[in-house]
Amino acid sequence: MYNIWKKIFLVGILGTVSAPVLAQEYDNYYVEYMYENYVGKRRARPVEFDIMEQNLQTNKGINLPTVDDNYLNAKSYDDKFYIQLNLGLNKFEKYNASFEEAPNNKADLKSDKNEMSYGGAIGWAFDRWNVELEAQKIDFDKIETDDINKTTLIEYNQKIKTLSGGVNFTYNLLSARENKIVPFLGMGLGYSQFKIADFGYVWAKDGVPVESGTEGAEKTAFESGFEKKGTPYAKAQAGFSIMASEDLSILMSLEYRLYKDIKTDNNLKLENMKSWTGNVGLRFNF
């Protein structure tokens, strides 16, 4: 009889000592599992895990990482690759055109309407920073003299087609981990391939452009085919992104581009070239 009670007593002591140890091991496993598979990955978790977490915190005094609904339901921007498609509306601002042989024979040019642009990007997103490679195509069918009364280049027009590529850096003003709507600022550098065609009328003498009023100068038709000229550009942008789902974000932005001056084969110098673009984009997160 004594041996029986002794065994019961020993089992009770062992149970009392080992139960908290086993429970703590389970708790540690649960915390690690939750953090690695849900907190770290920001996946939606089953309701049962919420109940388990509440029981652990209430009964055992364990503090799990604090996670709000946006954090759990949002797709992580931390170390995420993405592909983005853009559709934009572009405005080529006023710029100057002048002939090298007659620097006073110049015109101010401006696009007569806004044109659509098409582009895309591939990038890597972090919580606060994004870096991406982009491409963009814009065709301006007609850029015309802004005010023919203030220029000696009469009825001067251009067609410009651009294909650009560059690298962009953006900074999120809010944490992409914790917010579904994130405003951002950015900058970029790149290179544009211009295809330029000139047409209209200029003052010329013996086929050489001259200032109006020059003795013997005549109003001469001027037209050229497309020629290719490349130039670097710098840009600034601002906008915001909206997380529509785990794999899709919608972006809206406004960007300003400034191009380096171009000299054409017709000795025409294009200066102060700049453009505005309003973009709407879809970003597919991976």
PyRosetta script that sets phi, psi and omega in degrees:
from pyrosetta import init, pose_from_sequence

init()
pose = pose_from_sequence("MYNIWKKIFLVGILGTVSAPVLAQEYDNYYVEYMYENYVGKRRARPVEFDIMEQNLQTNKGINLPTVDDNYLNAKSYDDKFYIQLNLGLNKFEKYNASFEEAPNNKADLKSDKNEMSYGGAIGWAFDRWNVELEAQKIDFDKIETDDINKTTLIEYNQKIKTLSGGVNFTYNLLSARENKIVPFLGMGLGYSQFKIADFGYVWAKDGVPVESGTEGAEKTAFESGFEKKGTPYAKAQAGFSIMASEDLSILMSLEYRLYKDIKTDNNLKLENMKSWTGNVGLRFNF")
pose.set_psi(1, -39.7)
pose.set_omega(1, -179.3)
pose.set_phi(2, -64.3)
pose.set_psi(2, -40.3)
pose.set_omega(2, -179.4)
pose.set_phi(3, -64.6)
pose.set_psi(3, -35.6)
pose.set_omega(3, 179.4)
pose.set_phi(4, -63.7)
pose.set_psi(4, -49.5)
pose.set_omega(4, 179.6)
pose.set_phi(5, -64.6)
pose.set_psi(5, -32.1)
pose.set_omega(5, 178.0)
pose.set_phi(6, -64.4)
pose.set_psi(6, -43.0)
pose.set_omega(6, 179.1)
pose.set_phi(7, -64.5)
pose.set_psi(7, -42.0)
pose.set_omega(7, 179.2)
pose.set_phi(8, -61.6)
pose.set_psi(8, -41.8)
pose.set_omega(8, -179.0)
pose.set_phi(9, -63.8)
pose.set_psi(9, -43.6)
pose.set_omega(9, -179.7)
pose.set_phi(10, -65.9)
pose.set_psi(10, -41.3)
pose.set_omega(10, 177.5)
pose.set_phi(11, -61.7)
pose.set_psi(11, -41.1)
pose.set_omega(11, 179.6)
pose.set_phi(12, -62.9)
pose.set_psi(12, -43.0)
pose.set_omega(12, 179.3)
pose.set_phi(13, -63.9)
pose.set_psi(13, -45.4)
pose.set_omega(13, 179.6)
pose.set_phi(14, -62.0)
pose.set_psi(14, -40.1)
pose.set_omega(14, 178.7)
pose.set_phi(15, -64.4)
pose.set_psi(15, -40.7)
pose.set_omega(15, -179.2)
pose.set_phi(16, -64.9)
pose.set_psi(16, -37.4)
pose.set_omega(16, -178.5)
pose.set_phi(17, -77.8)
pose.set_psi(17, -42.5)
pose.set_omega(17, -173.5)
pose.set_phi(18, -79.0)
pose.set_psi(18, -28.6)
pose.set_omega(18, -177.0)
pose.set_phi(19, -57.9)
pose.set_psi(19, -49.6)
pose.set_omega(19, 178.2)
pose.set_phi(20, -62.2)
pose.set_psi(20, -36.0)
pose.set_omega(20, -179.9)
pose.set_phi(21, -63.1)
pose.set_psi(21, -48.0)
pose.set_omega(21, 178.7)
pose.set_phi(22, -62.8)
pose.set_psi(22, -41.5)
pose.set_omega(22, 179.1)
pose.set_phi(23, -63.2)
pose.set_psi(23, -40.4)
pose.set_omega(23, -179.6)
pose.set_phi(24, -66.7)
pose.set_psi(24, -37.9)
pose.set_omega(24, 177.3)
pose.set_phi(25, -62.3)
pose.set_psi(25, -41.0)
pose.set_omega(25, 177.8)
pose.set_phi(26, -64.0)
pose.set_psi(26, -43.6)
pose.set_omega(26, -179.9)
pose.set_phi(27, -61.4)
pose.set_psi(27, -43.4)
pose.set_omega(27, 179.7)
pose.set_phi(28, -62.9)
pose.set_psi(28, -41.9)
pose.set_omega(28, 178.1)
pose.set_phi(29, -62.1)
pose.set_psi(29, -42.9)
pose.set_omega(29, -178.9)
pose.set_phi(30, -63.5)
pose.set_psi(30, -46.4)
pose.set_omega(30, -179.9)
pose.set_phi(31, -59.9)
pose.set_psi(31, -46.1)
pose.set_omega(31, -179.6)
pose.set_phi(32, -63.9)
pose.set_psi(32, -42.7)
pose.set_omega(32, 179.9)
pose.set_phi(33, -62.8)
pose.set_psi(33, -45.1)
pose.set_omega(33, -179.6)
pose.set_phi(34, -62.8)
pose.set_psi(34, -43.7)
pose.set_omega(34, -176.6)
pose.set_phi(35, -66.1)
pose.set_psi(35, -45.2)
pose.set_omega(35, -176.2)
pose.set_phi(36, -71.1)
pose.set_psi(36, -35.8)
pose.set_omega(36, -172.2)
pose.set_phi(37, -99.9)
pose.set_psi(37, -18.3)
pose.set_omega(37, -176.8)
pose.set_phi(38, -127.6)
pose.set_psi(38, -52.6)
pose.set_omega(38, 179.8)
pose.set_phi(39, -64.4)
pose.set_psi(39, -47.8)
pose.set_omega(39, -178.7)
pose.set_phi(40, -69.1)
pose.set_psi(40, -33.0)
pose.set_omega(40, -176.1)
pose.set_phi(41, -96.8)
pose.set_psi(41, -13.1)
pose.set_omega(41, -178.4)
pose.set_phi(42, 56.3)
pose.set_psi(42, 46.7)
pose.set_omega(42, 173.7)
pose.set_phi(43, -94.0)
pose.set_psi(43, 155.0)
pose.set_omega(43, 173.5)
pose.set_phi(44, -70.0)
pose.set_psi(44, 136.9)
pose.set_omega(44, -175.5)
pose.set_phi(45, -113.8)
pose.set_psi(45, 155.7)
pose.set_omega(45, 179.9)
pose.set_phi(46, -63.5)
pose.set_psi(46, 154.9)
pose.set_omega(46, 179.1)
pose.set_phi(47, -61.6)
pose.set_psi(47, -33.6)
pose.set_omega(47, -179.7)
pose.set_phi(48, -56.9)
pose.set_psi(48, -34.0)
pose.set_omega(48, 179.8)
pose.set_phi(49, -69.2)
pose.set_psi(49, -33.1)
pose.set_omega(49, 176.8)
pose.set_phi(50, -63.6)
pose.set_psi(50, -42.3)
pose.set_omega(50, 179.6)
pose.set_phi(51, -65.5)
pose.set_psi(51, -43.0)
pose.set_omega(51, 178.4)
pose.set_phi(52, -62.2)
pose.set_psi(52, -41.8)
pose.set_omega(52, 180.0)
pose.set_phi(53, -63.4)
pose.set_psi(53, -42.3)
pose.set_omega(53, 179.7)
pose.set_phi(54, -62.9)
pose.set_psi(54, -42.4)
pose.set_omega(54, 179.0)
pose.set_phi(55, -64.3)
pose.set_psi(55, -41.2)
pose.set_omega(55, 179.7)
pose.set_phi(56, -64.2)
pose.set_psi(56, -44.7)
pose.set_omega(56, -178.1)
pose.set_phi(57, -68.4)
pose.set_psi(57, -38.0)
pose.set_omega(57, -176.2)
pose.set_phi(58, -74.8)
pose.set_psi(58, -47.8)
pose.set_omega(58, -171.2)
pose.set_phi(59, -90.9)
pose.set_psi(59, -24.1)
pose.set_omega(59, -172.7)
pose.set_phi(60, -120.6)
pose.set_psi(60, -2.5)
pose.set_omega(60, 175.9)
pose.set_phi(61, 68.4)
pose.set_psi(61, 29.1)
pose.set_omega(61, 179.9)
pose.set_phi(62, -94.8)
pose.set_psi(62, 130.2)
pose.set_omega(62, 178.7)
pose.set_phi(63, -101.7)
pose.set_psi(63, 108.0)
pose.set_omega(63, 176.8)
pose.set_phi(64, -83.0)
pose.set_psi(64, 162.7)
pose.set_omega(64, 177.4)
pose.set_phi(65, -55.3)
pose.set_psi(65, 135.2)
pose.set_omega(65, -180.0)
pose.set_phi(66, -74.7)
pose.set_psi(66, 125.5)
pose.set_omega(66, -177.2)
pose.set_phi(67, -135.9)
pose.set_psi(67, 124.2)
pose.set_omega(67, 178.7)
pose.set_phi(68, -93.7)
pose.set_psi(68, 176.6)
pose.set_omega(68, -175.4)
pose.set_phi(69, -62.8)
pose.set_psi(69, -41.3)
pose.set_omega(69, -179.5)
pose.set_phi(70, -62.1)
pose.set_psi(70, -38.2)
pose.set_omega(70, -178.5)
pose.set_phi(71, -66.0)
pose.set_psi(71, -40.9)
pose.set_omega(71, -178.0)
pose.set_phi(72, -74.7)
pose.set_psi(72, -36.4)
pose.set_omega(72, -173.4)
pose.set_phi(73, -92.1)
pose.set_psi(73, -13.3)
pose.set_omega(73, -176.8)
pose.set_phi(74, -83.2)
pose.set_psi(74, 150.7)
pose.set_omega(74, 173.8)
pose.set_phi(75, -81.0)
pose.set_psi(75, 134.6)
pose.set_omega(75, -176.7)
pose.set_phi(76, -66.6)
pose.set_psi(76, 133.1)
pose.set_omega(76, 171.4)
pose.set_phi(77, -95.8)
pose.set_psi(77, 5.7)
pose.set_omega(77, -175.2)
pose.set_phi(78, -86.4)
pose.set_psi(78, 114.7)
pose.set_omega(78, 179.9)
pose.set_phi(79, 56.2)
pose.set_psi(79, 54.1)
pose.set_omega(79, -179.3)
pose.set_phi(80, -121.2)
pose.set_psi(80, 131.0)
pose.set_omega(80, 174.6)
pose.set_phi(81, -81.6)
pose.set_psi(81, 144.5)
pose.set_omega(81, 179.0)
pose.set_phi(82, -145.6)
pose.set_psi(82, 158.6)
pose.set_omega(82, 172.4)
pose.set_phi(83, -121.9)
pose.set_psi(83, 135.1)
pose.set_omega(83, -175.0)
pose.set_phi(84, -128.9)
pose.set_psi(84, 138.4)
pose.set_omega(84, 175.2)
pose.set_phi(85, -115.3)
pose.set_psi(85, 134.7)
pose.set_omega(85, -176.1)
pose.set_phi(86, -124.1)
pose.set_psi(86, 144.1)
pose.set_omega(86, 171.8)
pose.set_phi(87, -129.8)
pose.set_psi(87, 128.5)
pose.set_omega(87, -173.2)
pose.set_phi(88, -134.3)
pose.set_psi(88, 166.5)
pose.set_omega(88, 173.5)
pose.set_phi(89, -120.5)
pose.set_psi(89, 125.7)
pose.set_omega(89, -169.1)
pose.set_phi(90, -118.5)
pose.set_psi(90, 146.8)
pose.set_omega(90, 175.8)
pose.set_phi(91, -131.5)
pose.set_psi(91, 119.2)
pose.set_omega(91, 176.4)
pose.set_phi(92, -86.2)
pose.set_psi(92, 117.5)
pose.set_omega(92, -177.9)
pose.set_phi(93, -72.5)
pose.set_psi(93, 167.6)
pose.set_omega(93, 179.8)
pose.set_phi(94, -60.1)
pose.set_psi(94, 134.7)
pose.set_omega(94, 175.6)
pose.set_phi(95, -138.0)
pose.set_psi(95, 172.7)
pose.set_omega(95, -173.7)
pose.set_phi(96, -109.6)
pose.set_psi(96, 142.8)
pose.set_omega(96, 174.9)
pose.set_phi(97, -129.3)
pose.set_psi(97, 130.9)
pose.set_omega(97, 179.7)
pose.set_phi(98, -147.7)
pose.set_psi(98, 152.3)
pose.set_omega(98, 177.2)
pose.set_phi(99, -89.5)
pose.set_psi(99, 139.5)
pose.set_omega(99, -177.1)
pose.set_phi(100, -64.2)
pose.set_psi(100, -35.5)
pose.set_omega(100, -178.9)
pose.set_phi(101, -73.6)
pose.set_psi(101, -22.8)
pose.set_omega(101, -178.5)
pose.set_phi(102, -138.6)
pose.set_psi(102, 79.8)
pose.set_omega(102, -174.0)
pose.set_phi(103, -60.4)
pose.set_psi(103, -23.2)
pose.set_omega(103, 178.6)
pose.set_phi(104, -83.1)
pose.set_psi(104, -11.8)
pose.set_omega(104, 178.1)
pose.set_phi(105, -88.8)
pose.set_psi(105, 84.8)
pose.set_omega(105, -172.0)
pose.set_phi(106, -137.0)
pose.set_psi(106, 168.0)
pose.set_omega(106, -178.2)
pose.set_phi(107, -142.9)
pose.set_psi(107, 153.8)
pose.set_omega(107, 168.7)
pose.set_phi(108, -98.8)
pose.set_psi(108, 126.1)
pose.set_omega(108, -177.4)
pose.set_phi(109, -113.0)
pose.set_psi(109, 149.1)
pose.set_omega(109, -177.9)
pose.set_phi(110, -154.5)
pose.set_psi(110, 140.6)
pose.set_omega(110, 179.1)
pose.set_phi(111, -68.4)
pose.set_psi(111, 140.2)
pose.set_omega(111, -176.7)
pose.set_phi(112, -81.4)
pose.set_psi(112, -12.2)
pose.set_omega(112, 178.6)
pose.set_phi(113, -158.4)
pose.set_psi(113, 166.6)
pose.set_omega(113, 176.0)
pose.set_phi(114, -79.3)
pose.set_psi(114, 148.4)
pose.set_omega(114, -179.7)
pose.set_phi(115, -124.0)
pose.set_psi(115, 153.8)
pose.set_omega(115, 178.8)
pose.set_phi(116, -81.7)
pose.set_psi(116, 149.1)
pose.set_omega(116, 173.5)
pose.set_phi(117, -126.0)
pose.set_psi(117, 154.8)
pose.set_omega(117, -179.9)
pose.set_phi(118, -131.6)
pose.set_psi(118, 134.5)
pose.set_omega(118, -177.2)
pose.set_phi(119, -158.6)
pose.set_psi(119, 177.5)
pose.set_omega(119, 178.8)
pose.set_phi(120, -160.0)
pose.set_psi(120, 169.9)
pose.set_omega(120, -179.3)
pose.set_phi(121, -154.8)
pose.set_psi(121, 153.4)
pose.set_omega(121, 168.5)
pose.set_phi(122, -124.1)
pose.set_psi(122, 138.1)
pose.set_omega(122, -174.1)
pose.set_phi(123, -156.0)
pose.set_psi(123, 179.2)
pose.set_omega(123, 179.1)
pose.set_phi(124, -127.8)
pose.set_psi(124, 125.2)
pose.set_omega(124, -174.8)
pose.set_phi(125, -109.1)
pose.set_psi(125, 135.6)
pose.set_omega(125, 174.2)
pose.set_phi(126, -116.0)
pose.set_psi(126, -175.3)
pose.set_omega(126, -178.7)
pose.set_phi(127, -63.6)
pose.set_psi(127, -45.3)
pose.set_omega(127, -176.4)
pose.set_phi(128, -113.1)
pose.set_psi(128, -24.0)
pose.set_omega(128, -175.0)
pose.set_phi(129, -120.7)
pose.set_psi(129, 144.9)
pose.set_omega(129, 171.0)
pose.set_phi(130, -127.2)
pose.set_psi(130, 144.0)
pose.set_omega(130, 172.1)
pose.set_phi(131, -131.3)
pose.set_psi(131, 137.3)
pose.set_omega(131, -174.6)
pose.set_phi(132, -151.8)
pose.set_psi(132, 157.1)
pose.set_omega(132, 171.2)
pose.set_phi(133, -106.2)
pose.set_psi(133, 130.8)
pose.set_omega(133, -176.0)
pose.set_phi(134, -125.6)
pose.set_psi(134, 159.0)
pose.set_omega(134, 173.2)
pose.set_phi(135, -137.0)
pose.set_psi(135, 146.8)
pose.set_omega(135, -177.0)
pose.set_phi(136, -149.1)
pose.set_psi(136, 142.7)
pose.set_omega(136, 177.8)
pose.set_phi(137, -127.8)
pose.set_psi(137, 130.2)
pose.set_omega(137, 178.3)
pose.set_phi(138, -137.4)
pose.set_psi(138, 137.7)
pose.set_omega(138, 174.7)
pose.set_phi(139, -122.1)
pose.set_psi(139, 121.3)
pose.set_omega(139, 174.1)
pose.set_phi(140, -105.1)
pose.set_psi(140, 109.3)
pose.set_omega(140, -175.2)
pose.set_phi(141, -71.8)
pose.set_psi(141, -28.7)
pose.set_omega(141, -179.1)
pose.set_phi(142, -152.4)
pose.set_psi(142, 120.0)
pose.set_omega(142, 170.8)
pose.set_phi(143, -119.0)
pose.set_psi(143, 123.0)
pose.set_omega(143, -170.2)
pose.set_phi(144, -122.4)
pose.set_psi(144, 165.7)
pose.set_omega(144, 178.6)
pose.set_phi(145, -58.4)
pose.set_psi(145, 129.6)
pose.set_omega(145, -175.6)
pose.set_phi(146, -68.6)
pose.set_psi(146, -40.8)
pose.set_omega(146, -178.5)
pose.set_phi(147, -150.8)
pose.set_psi(147, 101.1)
pose.set_omega(147, -174.8)
pose.set_phi(148, -69.2)
pose.set_psi(148, -15.3)
pose.set_omega(148, 178.6)
pose.set_phi(149, -75.6)
pose.set_psi(149, -13.6)
pose.set_omega(149, -178.3)
pose.set_phi(150, -113.3)
pose.set_psi(150, 17.2)
pose.set_omega(150, -178.4)
pose.set_phi(151, -140.7)
pose.set_psi(151, 155.2)
pose.set_omega(151, 175.5)
pose.set_phi(152, -98.1)
pose.set_psi(152, 0.9)
pose.set_omega(152, 171.9)
pose.set_phi(153, -94.3)
pose.set_psi(153, 106.6)
pose.set_omega(153, -170.9)
pose.set_phi(154, -88.9)
pose.set_psi(154, 132.7)
pose.set_omega(154, 175.8)
pose.set_phi(155, 48.9)
pose.set_psi(155, 47.5)
pose.set_omega(155, -177.6)
pose.set_phi(156, -89.5)
pose.set_psi(156, 132.1)
pose.set_omega(156, -177.8)
pose.set_phi(157, -136.1)
pose.set_psi(157, 159.3)
pose.set_omega(157, 174.6)
pose.set_phi(158, -139.6)
pose.set_psi(158, 153.4)
pose.set_omega(158, 164.7)
pose.set_phi(159, -114.3)
pose.set_psi(159, 134.9)
pose.set_omega(159, 180.0)
pose.set_phi(160, -132.5)
pose.set_psi(160, 129.0)
pose.set_omega(160, 173.8)
pose.set_phi(161, -120.7)
pose.set_psi(161, 132.9)
pose.set_omega(161, -177.4)
pose.set_phi(162, -125.6)
pose.set_psi(162, 143.7)
pose.set_omega(162, 171.4)
pose.set_phi(163, -131.7)
pose.set_psi(163, 116.2)
pose.set_omega(163, -171.6)
pose.set_phi(164, -119.7)
pose.set_psi(164, 151.7)
pose.set_omega(164, 173.2)
pose.set_phi(165, -143.7)
pose.set_psi(165, 142.6)
pose.set_omega(165, -178.2)
pose.set_phi(166, -168.2)
pose.set_psi(166, -176.7)
pose.set_omega(166, 178.9)
pose.set_phi(167, -119.7)
pose.set_psi(167, 136.9)
pose.set_omega(167, -179.3)
pose.set_phi(168, -119.4)
pose.set_psi(168, 147.4)
pose.set_omega(168, 173.0)
pose.set_phi(169, -126.3)
pose.set_psi(169, 128.1)
pose.set_omega(169, 178.6)
pose.set_phi(170, -125.9)
pose.set_psi(170, 149.4)
pose.set_omega(170, 179.0)
pose.set_phi(171, -120.8)
pose.set_psi(171, 124.6)
pose.set_omega(171, 179.2)
pose.set_phi(172, -81.9)
pose.set_psi(172, 125.8)
pose.set_omega(172, -179.1)
pose.set_phi(173, -74.1)
pose.set_psi(173, -21.2)
pose.set_omega(173, 174.6)
pose.set_phi(174, -123.0)
pose.set_psi(174, 158.4)
pose.set_omega(174, 179.7)
pose.set_phi(175, -66.8)
pose.set_psi(175, 125.7)
pose.set_omega(175, 177.2)
pose.set_phi(176, -71.0)
pose.set_psi(176, -16.3)
pose.set_omega(176, 178.3)
pose.set_phi(177, -74.0)
pose.set_psi(177, -30.3)
pose.set_omega(177, -168.4)
pose.set_phi(178, -115.1)
pose.set_psi(178, -1.7)
pose.set_omega(178, -175.9)
pose.set_phi(179, -134.3)
pose.set_psi(179, 141.5)
pose.set_omega(179, 177.0)
pose.set_phi(180, -87.2)
pose.set_psi(180, -25.4)
pose.set_omega(180, 175.1)
pose.set_phi(181, -111.8)
pose.set_psi(181, 117.6)
pose.set_omega(181, -172.9)
pose.set_phi(182, -127.9)
pose.set_psi(182, 112.1)
pose.set_omega(182, 173.7)
pose.set_phi(183, -75.0)
pose.set_psi(183, 151.5)
pose.set_omega(183, -178.6)
pose.set_phi(184, -147.0)
pose.set_psi(184, 158.3)
pose.set_omega(184, 172.5)
pose.set_phi(185, -123.6)
pose.set_psi(185, 150.6)
pose.set_omega(185, -177.9)
pose.set_phi(186, -154.3)
pose.set_psi(186, 169.1)
pose.set_omega(186, 175.4)
pose.set_phi(187, -146.0)
pose.set_psi(187, 161.5)
pose.set_omega(187, -179.0)
pose.set_phi(188, -157.0)
pose.set_psi(188, 159.5)
pose.set_omega(188, 175.5)
pose.set_phi(189, -132.1)
pose.set_psi(189, 144.6)
pose.set_omega(189, -178.9)
pose.set_phi(190, -166.7)
pose.set_psi(190, -168.5)
pose.set_omega(190, -177.2)
pose.set_phi(191, -137.0)
pose.set_psi(191, 134.2)
pose.set_omega(191, -179.0)
pose.set_phi(192, -116.2)
pose.set_psi(192, 134.9)
pose.set_omega(192, 172.9)
pose.set_phi(193, -97.9)
pose.set_psi(193, 112.8)
pose.set_omega(193, -179.4)
pose.set_phi(194, -95.9)
pose.set_psi(194, 136.8)
pose.set_omega(194, 166.7)
pose.set_phi(195, -113.5)
pose.set_psi(195, 116.4)
pose.set_omega(195, -170.9)
pose.set_phi(196, -120.7)
pose.set_psi(196, 132.4)
pose.set_omega(196, 173.5)
pose.set_phi(197, -125.3)
pose.set_psi(197, 133.4)
pose.set_omega(197, -179.6)
pose.set_phi(198, -109.9)
pose.set_psi(198, 143.6)
pose.set_omega(198, 173.2)
pose.set_phi(199, -158.8)
pose.set_psi(199, 152.3)
pose.set_omega(199, -178.4)
pose.set_phi(200, 144.5)
pose.set_psi(200, -146.6)
pose.set_omega(200, -179.1)
pose.set_phi(201, -132.9)
pose.set_psi(201, 141.4)
pose.set_omega(201, 176.9)
pose.set_phi(202, -134.7)
pose.set_psi(202, 161.2)
pose.set_omega(202, 171.3)
pose.set_phi(203, -82.8)
pose.set_psi(203, 128.2)
pose.set_omega(203, -176.4)
pose.set_phi(204, -144.9)
pose.set_psi(204, 153.5)
pose.set_omega(204, 175.4)
pose.set_phi(205, -133.5)
pose.set_psi(205, 120.5)
pose.set_omega(205, -176.5)
pose.set_phi(206, 56.0)
pose.set_psi(206, 35.9)
pose.set_omega(206, 176.5)
pose.set_phi(207, 81.5)
pose.set_psi(207, 2.9)
pose.set_omega(207, -179.4)
pose.set_phi(208, -110.9)
pose.set_psi(208, 127.7)
pose.set_omega(208, 179.4)
pose.set_phi(209, -59.6)
pose.set_psi(209, 134.7)
pose.set_omega(209, 178.3)
pose.set_phi(210, -137.3)
pose.set_psi(210, 171.4)
pose.set_omega(210, 177.6)
pose.set_phi(211, -71.3)
pose.set_psi(211, 146.6)
pose.set_omega(211, 177.5)
pose.set_phi(212, -63.5)
pose.set_psi(212, 146.6)
pose.set_omega(212, -177.5)
pose.set_phi(213, 92.0)
pose.set_psi(213, -10.5)
pose.set_omega(213, 176.9)
pose.set_phi(214, -66.1)
pose.set_psi(214, 136.8)
pose.set_omega(214, -178.1)
pose.set_phi(215, -60.0)
pose.set_psi(215, 128.4)
pose.set_omega(215, 179.6)
pose.set_phi(216, 85.7)
pose.set_psi(216, -0.7)
pose.set_omega(216, -179.6)
pose.set_phi(217, -73.8)
pose.set_psi(217, 141.6)
pose.set_omega(217, 179.3)
pose.set_phi(218, -128.6)
pose.set_psi(218, 152.9)
pose.set_omega(218, 175.0)
pose.set_phi(219, -76.8)
pose.set_psi(219, 114.3)
pose.set_omega(219, -171.3)
pose.set_phi(220, -121.4)
pose.set_psi(220, 135.9)
pose.set_omega(220, 177.5)
pose.set_phi(221, -65.7)
pose.set_psi(221, 141.4)
pose.set_omega(221, -177.7)
pose.set_phi(222, -133.7)
pose.set_psi(222, 126.6)
pose.set_omega(222, 179.0)
pose.set_phi(223, -152.6)
pose.set_psi(223, 142.7)
pose.set_omega(223, 178.5)
pose.set_phi(224, -140.6)
pose.set_psi(224, 158.8)
pose.set_omega(224, 172.8)
pose.set_phi(225, -81.2)
pose.set_psi(225, -179.2)
pose.set_omega(225, 179.7)
pose.set_phi(226, -71.8)
pose.set_psi(226, 136.4)
pose.set_omega(226, 171.4)
pose.set_phi(227, -126.4)
pose.set_psi(227, 149.2)
pose.set_omega(227, -176.3)
pose.set_phi(228, -98.3)
pose.set_psi(228, 132.1)
pose.set_omega(228, 176.5)
pose.set_phi(229, -140.4)
pose.set_psi(229, 132.9)
pose.set_omega(229, 179.0)
pose.set_phi(230, -104.4)
pose.set_psi(230, 148.8)
pose.set_omega(230, 179.1)
pose.set_phi(231, -154.2)
pose.set_psi(231, 144.1)
pose.set_omega(231, 175.8)
pose.set_phi(232, -77.3)
pose.set_psi(232, 161.5)
pose.set_omega(232, 177.3)
pose.set_phi(233, -143.1)
pose.set_psi(233, 159.5)
pose.set_omega(233, 172.0)
pose.set_phi(234, -126.6)
pose.set_psi(234, 149.3)
pose.set_omega(234, -178.5)
pose.set_phi(235, -143.0)
pose.set_psi(235, 156.7)
pose.set_omega(235, 173.1)
pose.set_phi(236, -127.5)
pose.set_psi(236, 148.6)
pose.set_omega(236, -179.2)
pose.set_phi(237, -148.0)
pose.set_psi(237, 158.2)
pose.set_omega(237, 176.0)
pose.set_phi(238, -146.9)
pose.set_psi(238, 147.9)
pose.set_omega(238, -179.7)
pose.set_phi(239, 178.2)
pose.set_psi(239, -161.7)
pose.set_omega(239, 178.4)
pose.set_phi(240, -151.8)
pose.set_psi(240, 155.4)
pose.set_omega(240, 177.1)
pose.set_phi(241, -116.9)
pose.set_psi(241, 146.5)
pose.set_omega(241, 179.1)
pose.set_phi(242, -123.5)
pose.set_psi(242, 122.9)
pose.set_omega(242, 179.0)
pose.set_phi(243, -80.7)
pose.set_psi(243, 107.9)
pose.set_omega(243, -179.1)
pose.set_phi(244, -84.2)
pose.set_psi(244, -33.4)
pose.set_omega(244, 178.4)
pose.set_phi(245, -158.1)
pose.set_psi(245, -177.3)
pose.set_omega(245, -179.3)
pose.set_phi(246, -62.4)
pose.set_psi(246, -31.2)
pose.set_omega(246, -174.1)
pose.set_phi(247, -109.9)
pose.set_psi(247, -1.0)
pose.set_omega(247, -174.1)
pose.set_phi(248, -137.4)
pose.set_psi(248, 132.6)
pose.set_omega(248, 174.2)
pose.set_phi(249, -126.2)
pose.set_psi(249, 148.8)
pose.set_omega(249, 176.2)
pose.set_phi(250, -109.3)
pose.set_psi(250, 132.7)
pose.set_omega(250, -178.7)
pose.set_phi(251, -121.9)
pose.set_psi(251, 143.7)
pose.set_omega(251, 173.1)
pose.set_phi(252, -132.3)
pose.set_psi(252, 132.6)
pose.set_omega(252, -176.2)
pose.set_phi(253, -152.2)
pose.set_psi(253, 160.2)
pose.set_omega(253, 174.9)
pose.set_phi(254, -125.5)
pose.set_psi(254, 129.1)
pose.set_omega(254, -178.3)
pose.set_phi(255, -130.0)
pose.set_psi(255, 152.1)
pose.set_omega(255, -179.0)
pose.set_phi(256, -124.6)
pose.set_psi(256, 127.1)
pose.set_omega(256, -179.2)
pose.set_phi(257, -117.1)
pose.set_psi(257, 140.6)
pose.set_omega(257, 177.4)
pose.set_phi(258, -125.1)
pose.set_psi(258, 122.1)
pose.set_omega(258, -175.6)
pose.set_phi(259, -103.6)
pose.set_psi(259, 150.0)
pose.set_omega(259, 174.0)
pose.set_phi(260, -72.3)
pose.set_psi(260, 150.5)
pose.set_omega(260, -177.8)
pose.set_phi(261, -58.5)
pose.set_psi(261, 150.1)
pose.set_omega(261, -178.5)
pose.set_phi(262, -123.0)
pose.set_psi(262, 140.0)
pose.set_omega(262, 172.4)
pose.set_phi(263, -116.1)
pose.set_psi(263, 122.2)
pose.set_omega(263, -176.9)
pose.set_phi(264, -86.1)
pose.set_psi(264, 171.8)
pose.set_omega(264, 178.5)
pose.set_phi(265, -68.4)
pose.set_psi(265, -16.7)
pose.set_omega(265, 178.2)
pose.set_phi(266, -91.3)
pose.set_psi(266, 19.1)
pose.set_omega(266, -179.5)
pose.set_phi(267, 59.5)
pose.set_psi(267, 30.1)
pose.set_omega(267, 176.0)
pose.set_phi(268, -98.9)
pose.set_psi(268, 128.3)
pose.set_omega(268, -179.1)
pose.set_phi(269, -104.0)
pose.set_psi(269, 124.9)
pose.set_omega(269, 179.0)
pose.set_phi(270, -106.1)
pose.set_psi(270, 123.1)
pose.set_omega(270, -173.8)
pose.set_phi(271, -126.2)
pose.set_psi(271, 156.4)
pose.set_omega(271, 176.0)
pose.set_phi(272, 58.2)
pose.set_psi(272, 42.3)
pose.set_omega(272, -179.5)
pose.set_phi(273, -81.8)
pose.set_psi(273, 128.7)
pose.set_omega(273, -177.2)
pose.set_phi(274, -154.7)
pose.set_psi(274, 157.2)
pose.set_omega(274, -177.9)
pose.set_phi(275, -148.9)
pose.set_psi(275, 155.7)
pose.set_omega(275, 173.9)
pose.set_phi(276, -113.6)
pose.set_psi(276, 143.2)
pose.set_omega(276, 178.0)
pose.set_phi(277, -139.2)
pose.set_psi(277, 128.8)
pose.set_omega(277, 171.5)
pose.set_phi(278, -102.4)
pose.set_psi(278, 120.1)
pose.set_omega(278, -173.9)
pose.set_phi(279, -113.3)
pose.set_psi(279, 145.2)
pose.set_omega(279, 165.3)
pose.set_phi(280, -122.7)
pose.set_psi(280, 128.4)
pose.set_omega(280, -175.7)
pose.set_phi(281, -132.5)
pose.set_psi(281, 157.2)
pose.set_omega(281, 172.8)
pose.set_phi(282, -117.1)
pose.set_psi(282, 126.4)
pose.set_omega(282, -179.6)
pose.set_phi(283, -112.2)
pose.set_psi(283, 124.5)
pose.set_omega(283, -180.0)
pose.set_phi(284, -103.1)
pose.set_psi(284, 113.3)
pose.set_omega(284, -175.4)
pose.set_phi(285, -90.1)
pose.set_psi(285, 141.5)
pose.set_omega(285, -179.6)
pose.set_phi(286, -124.5)
pose.dump_pdb("model.pdb")
